[in-house]
Amino acid sequence: KSLSALAFSPDGKYIVTGENGHRPAVRIWDVEEKSQVAEMLGHKYGVACVAFSPSMKHIVSMGYQHDMVLNVWDWKKDIVVASNKVSCRVIALSFSEDSSYFVTVGNRHVRFWFLEVSTEAKVTSTVPLVGRSGILGELHNNVFCGVACGRGQMTGSTFCVSYSGLLCQFNEKRVLEKWINLKVSPSSCLCVSQELIFCGCTDGIVRIFQAHSLQYLTNLPKPHYLGVDVAQGLEPSFLFRRKAEAIYPDTVALIFDPIHQWLSCVYKDHSIYIRDVKDINKVGKVWSELFHSSYVWNVEVYPEFEDQRACLPSGSFLTCSSDNTIRFWNMDGSSDSHWQKNIFSNTLLKVVYVENDIQHLQNMSHFPDRGSENGMPVDMKAGVRVMQVSPDGQHLASGDRSGNLRIHELHFMDELVKVEAHDAEVLCLEYSKPET
């Protein structure tokens, strides 16, 4: 079944995954062996979030809105040790550092669940999980979409971020102690280190705050803007010559690696950036990649030529997708002078945008239970369905889902021809072979 949630174990040896669909399983995988270790069935419709306890003794899985079940598993024994019903939609959960409790957040919901009370008795059957609501006061109407329990000195605190752009701090007594306005909404996620809080928001914004005082420090550098031509992003000054009306992809997930002090950011166009945040005033990029934001329909390998007429370095291949782009990749890291390295990716050479709109570049469908309005992409008929490189390697023909046929020449990637060839999507095209 398709995966809806996953989390690493604290020691990095296991991954726990949740699925959606009928009778979804919670599965545990051995990272080294790449094999399944355990399979646990206890949900009806889908798993919204999963997590290991820091002690690694327990796994928590939270069902979708209509599933309503929150389960605590003793995963080595494959039993549910504690369980409870939750009446609203839960979006995220986080464990306290000492494994004694965890916090779930969602629609008008911040709740603390206490493990040691629930699981200390040597009972053979499942016991009800003890839960207490966070005291929200005037903020009780918010949708909370991110939560992180404090680390180190901040162990007793819990931080939450709301969709409307508020960052909240709860104390040990579950009381909302203070909150600040991020001044940007919607916000979508947060993660914490011992000293810092990172909040991911719309338009590529990630705000950084001091954990102990909630003082605003700075913003992370933004990623690429939507519709960027990676082949021209050759020097860092390029980033400052950006279009005034540029739109950036929304931040959808953040995770902090305390050992390297790296922050990984996933954006709504499926791009990933890993940044070194040791010094937040000099943030360096460790790695980034711009992937397709929707289905990949076709892959073409660029032919090999003995002589000089090849337009692309040896070993290149092309992919086309529902996101209205054709992307050129090369895994060899060739030192071909014409294709200089760009600052966004070591493998992506070029992106051709067949239409000039950017609406298909952000995936709207990846919040399976954020309500039906975001359930499906705006227009399902977008995208390039098929393509083929001409036998002489000079041109690329492509057919899209609206019935258009295009020909690009591969030296400068200019569109030479666009024919409204069919009334429905083009499913197949082929160049005639010169020798027949």
Secondary structure, DSSP 8 states (H G I E B T S, - for coil): --EEEEEE-TTSSEEEEEEBSSS-EEEEEETTTTEEEEEEE--SSBEEEEEE-TTSSEEEEEE-TTT-EEEEEETTTTEEEEEEE--S-EEEEEE-TTSSEEEEEEBTEEEEEEHHHHHSS--SS-EE-EEEE-B-GGGTT-BEEEEEE--GGGTT-EEEEETTSEEEEE-TTSBEEEEEE-SSS-EEEEEE-SSEEEEEESTT-EEEEETTT--EEEE------TT--GGG--SGGGGGS--TT-----EEEEEEETTTTEEEEEETTS-EEEEE-SSTTS-EEEEEE---SS-EEEEEE----SSTT-SS-TTEEEEEETTSEEEEEESS----TTS---SS-SSEEEEEESSS--GGGS-----TTS-GGGTS-S-TT-SEEEEEE-TTSSEEEEEETTSEEEEEETTT--EEEEEE--SS---------TT-
